[in-house]
Amino acid sequence: MNYSFVLKFSAIRNLSDARYAAGFWADFIGFNFNPEHPAYIDPAKAKEISGWINGPITVGEFGHQPTEWIKDFIAAIPLQAIQIPSDYPLPEIFNTPNLKFIIEVSDINKKDHIAKADMLICSDPAIYHALKISTDHPVIYENIQVDTDASVLDGVAFVGGTEDKPGTRNQSEWTDFLEKWAIE
C-alpha cells in the first residue's frame, strides 16, 4: 500500500504491532529508549523485534540521554534514524554519519534543532499547523484520530500499545484509517 503521507509507528513494544507496521508499508518504526518514558522498551527486546521485520526504517526514540549512550543504541540495534526533542542539549549528536534525524516538537518556542532535522514530529494540532507555516520540513502528526483528514498531512504516526498475549492486539482502528487513505 502507498499513502500520500509518511507513515510512522511510534513506541512499538511488541511483535504484533511491528509486523502490522511492516505489513502496512510503514516508512518508520520507532522504539522508545527513554528510560523515563512509560513506553520504554528494553534494547534487547527491540533488537529481537526488529529482526523479525523488513521494510520500515528503524528509529530510536530518545529523550535527553547523553550522545554516547545514544550512539551505543545506534550500533547495537542497529538504528537508521533517531528521534530527539527539539531542545536536545547536545548538538554533537548531529555529527553522527548516515543517520536520519526526526525532531520532536512539543513547544513551538523551543526549535533549537529544527534546521538540522530530516523531518519533524508533534502530537499537538496547533504545533503541527505552526510548523507547517514556519518550516519546509515534512511534519508527522502523532496520536492521530481515525476521523482525521489525512489528505492535508505530511505524515501520520500511530503509537503502539501493550499486548496481553502474542497475537492478541487489535489494530482495527489503524486498519480502517489506513485503508481509507491508501493509494492504489
Sequence and secondary structure as in RCSB ss.txt:
>XXXX:A:sequence
MNYSFVLKFSAIRNLSDARYAAGFWADFIGFNFNPEHPAYIDPAKAKEISGWINGPITVGEFGHQPTEWIKDFIA
AIPLQAIQIPSDYPLPEIFNTPNLKFIIEVSDINKKDHIAKADMLICSDPAIYHALKISTDHPVIYENIQVDTDA
SVLDGVAFVGGTEDKPGTRNQSEWTDFLEKWAIE
>XXXX:A:secstr
 EESSEEEEES  SHHHHHHHHHTT SEEEEE  TTSTT   HHHHHHHHTT  SSEEEEE SS  HHHHHHHHH
HTT SEEEEETT S GGGGG TT EEEEE S TT  TTGGG SEEEES HHHHHHHHHH  S EEEES  TTS G
GG SEEEEE    SSTT    HHHHHHHHHHEE 
